[in-house]
């Protein structure tokens, strides 16, 4: 008897310090669209965002000591890896939108475009490549030109 999968998706859920700053970053600079929001006190306190097939959630908690630890430790030891068709195209798009990004490099047979969001969560946009390991974008671009 065949059954359909029970677990279908994992969605990163970020606790943020400033919802407006986070929305500006994810929506305006990275191109995510808001799909759902929760506004219990006439402002967005939780939302779901999506770009292509990727979703994530943001929440700025109302003052509550339960979340203080999470905000102090935000981003520590966490990296969200977005598997992409062309990470270098996203590098150029995001740089054009004012995101400060370290130089892309090849790691594990993938171009890695890595940077942090306003709360320190590390975001890695990656795409498969046959370029040799540890190649930096500037070295590859120079050879390609």
Secondary structure, 3 states (H helix, E strand, C coil): CCCCCCCCCCCEEEECCCHHHHHHHHHHHCCCEEEEEECCCCCCCEEEEEECCEEEEEECCCCCHHHHHHHHCCCCCCEEEEECCCHHHHHHHHHHCCCCCCCCEEECCEEEEEEECCCCCEEEEEEECCCCCCCEHHHHHHHHC
